[in-house]
Every structure is written in structure tokens, then in C-alpha cells.
Amino acid sequence: MKLLPTIRIAYSVVLYLLSTIAMAQVDQSLRVEFPIEDSYGQEIITISDQHTALMIGKFRDRDRKVYQWSFDLVDQNFKTVRKTQVDFSTEYDFFVTNFYENHYYVLQYDVKKGGYSLLDLNVVDLSKKIQEGILPKGLRFEELQALNGNLFLSAYSKKGQSIFIINSTTKEIKTIIPKELTDLKIMYTDMQRVDNIMEEKEIVFKYKACEKGGCDYMMLRFNSAGTQLGNFFFLPKADEDRELTSISISKLATDQYLTTGTYSATRSNMANGIYLARVTSGKVDFIKYYNFLDLNNFTSYLSQKQQDKIEKKKDKKEKAGEEFNLNYYVAVHDISVKDGEYLFLGEFYYPTYRTETYTTMGANGTMVTHTRRVFDGYQYSHACVAGFDMTGKLIWSNTFEMYVNYKPFSVKQFIRMNQEGENTKLVYATGSLIKTVTFKKNQVIKEESANFLMKTDDDDVVKRTYSSAIEWWYDRNYISFGTQVIKNKENERGNKKREVFYLLKITY
């Protein structure tokens, strides 16, 4: 297999820092690199308690008509300690994956026949089990989550939404049809694994049912054994002037949940603020809303001229007894808990477009030039973190610019949030730049930017870095990875350029 050749390790990588507040004490002395001309995907799984990482390569072998998955377990020095591979037939149309509690699951599915193959890989010793079975034909998978050896799958077909719970040991499959549990016309939104403070883990499937008066948000709950916990559980419904646009859940007690997310005051898909609510036995104890402009430094990423313009509009609205709203799209992280506070983290983005020119032949044989507007990915602009107390009161908040030079074509989360004592550290990668912002509640105590030139030898020049990401690994160590185009002197293949998947160990 050409996907994972001999690891090339480059020491003494040139590093310089661009710091806005403090110089970052960063060490980046280890790098591995893999040619990816034959692969169609790469993935990294960090295994923090073992100080190891799993590198996953996916390659289509057209001669053998298989999808070849390779798994390399590397230690903290990026040396391979174990490796294995698994072949799946190319008859499978698509797959979904999930990683939880040192198990990596791959579910491959055949749309026409309904057959599936489920890989359960133990990432500690790379032992594996493969289970095959039959699901209904014609499914389209939406999301997969694992909990206690059960695989929770959301899927849809022409017949509507379905939930499947596959036991990875007994092969038992449970099927739930959500529309049979309610008279409302429901639409699936997402699934969340709730690791709550009671240590009673649940899988929650979220749905919404919309009418002219607004949307009801509901969830179906399952415990770790795959047992359904009652019927639909209704989440807070926004008042007449607001519409909830995203929901993240944390469990406080039996039948008591805390939810946070964003809302819209204009009943659109764009958000105007954040909220916090507590629900007990399906009834709302409280729900509190906070306009984006109530958040500390929310417009600080804009130019002073733009900030002044917004302030004038806000003052004008307030004098008229109205609320001024800014419209944003937000990628909301699952709610987290720290020292009795509930933390909201959202990444703000907007769609971008470009104009393309093309020609067609007219009726008389002449060429006609046309233009069209084409979606060009989502541009991320800034992020916000906020802390609430148990009553839903906003205690503190802060906002910072997070321009990302890579524009994904689907919504994703770039930031990783870690707790270091009283501080909250947010880390993300953009191109070859790694940025961190450290908060102590309202106060930004440190902002750091580390720019990695990432040269592999004296003859290499990094021409382009894209699809970069960063993951916390262990202690103060992170893994950054992505794709690069590197230009160098003509090598043994006669090429002057190579495209690689790179992996960096970074220590703060």
C-alpha cells in the first residue's frame, strides 16, 4: 500500500512567533509526512490517556475492488507501535464513523441490498471485530454515535426518519420510527451524546416540528443500554418574538436538563443571540435570552468605522423602544461545565460566493458569455465564549477574532477548548498558523500566534497549507495536521512538487 510509507521526521523546524500580547513558549520539534496521491481521506484520533494517536488512511484499490483502511498506532514520538488494515468491498456505497472510549467504529452500507459491515476497532491494541448484517434498503445515513457498545444511527429513506440501535456484541438491532410517536410533522436536526454531571450517559436525538406560530423542539432519549427513556421530551419553545436556532443539552437530574444555543428574533435561520434554559419533566423552569450585542467585545473584530456604525444604529433603535439585532450563522459547541458554570462556545461564519464566467453557443451559432454566482465556502470571522450560572444569569463573556484562511463547504468546528485551572484556553489552526486565546472569565490574559514554516529540509518550500486542524493530545501537547503542497528539487520520481498529509507535535 502506498498510503503509509516510511515516516520522515524533520527536527529543528524553523519557527517564529507573531504574538499580539505575549510571546508563546512553543516547541515544535517533530513532524511526520505521508504522500497522499493514492488516498481519498486521512483522519487522526488522539488517545490522550495512552499518549498515542491513531492515523487512519482510506484508499480505494480498484484492482481488488476493495476500500482499504489502514490503521497506524503511533507513540508520542510518532513511531509506529502497531498497525493493521481492513478491506471493505466497493459494493458498499458509503460509510459513517465514530470514536468513543477507545473504540473506533466504521459502518459500511449497501444501499441496494441493505447489507452492512461494522468494524469495531480497539485503538489500544488494534484488536478488531467485524459484524455483518442487514438493514432496510434505500437508507441514507445522517449520524452515528456509540455508547457502551451500542451504535445509535440516524437514517432516512423515502418512508421517513428512522433510528437504529445496533449492539456490536450481540448483533441485535432495534428500530424506532419517530413519526409513529407523535402526530406532529417532525424533522431531524442532530444527535448528541450527553456526558452529564450525573455520569448517567444518554444519547439524545433532536427533532423540530414547525408551524406558522413557530417550532417545537423535541428529543428522544436512550440510555447506554439502548433503552428508550419515555416518548418525546419537549424542549423550551421560544416566545412569540423569538425562534430557537440551535440546541445543546446537559443533564442535571432525572428528567431535568439544561439547554443552551442560539435564537433568532426575526424567525430566520440566522441567529441574533444566545439563550440558556432549564427544563424539568418537559416544563420550562426558565429561559433567558441575551442579544449578541450584550456580549463583551462582540464587535471588536470589526474595524472602528464599522463598530461606530453599529453603535449608532443600536442607539437609534433603543430611542425608538426597539431592539437592534445583528444576524449571524453560528457553529455551536456542546455545552460544557466548569466550576459550577455552564460554558457556551460559538464560532461565527458567513457564506461566500464567487462569480464564474462561461460561454454557450447561441441559436445562430455565435458564442454567448454568461456569468453565474457560485458558492465558495464558509468564511469564519470570530468566536464567543460565555459563562452562565445555575439560574441562567450571564456571568461573563468575551469575543475574539478567528479568521480562518480555509473555507470549508460544510459547517465545522475549528476551535478546541481546554481547561487549565481557572483559565479557559481556546486553540485553533489556520493554514500554518496556530492561535490560542486564554481567558480568565471576562479577562483575556494571553493571546498567542505561532507561525510554523514547516520546512522538511533545506530544499523544500511549502507552497500551500490547507485543511489544517489541531487537536489536544495530552498534558500540554497538541497534534496539528492537514495537507500541504511542497516544492523541492527534482526527486527520484522526477517530480518537483509533492502533496503530503503532515502531522506535527506541538508543546505549549
Protein Blocks (a to p, Z undefined) as FASTA:
>chain_A
ZZlgcddddehiacddddfkbccddddfbdcdddfklbgbdcddddfknopacddddddd
fknopacdddddddfkopafbdcdddddfkbmbdcdddeehiacdddddfknopacdddd
dfklopacdddddddehiacfbdcdeehiacdddddfkbccdddddfklopacdddfklm
pcbdcddfbdcddddfkopacdddddddddfkbccdddddddfkopaehjadddddddfk
bccfbdcdddfbghiacddddddfklpabdfbdcddddeehiafbdcdddfklpghklmm
pcfklmmmmmmmmmmmmmnopacdddddddddddddeehiacdddddddddddddddddd
dfkopacdddddddebjadfbdcdddddfkopafbdcddddddfbdcfbdcdfbdcddeh
jbccddddehjbccddddehjbcfbdcddddfkpabfkbccfbdchiacddfbhjbccdd
ddddddddddfkopabdcddddddddZZ
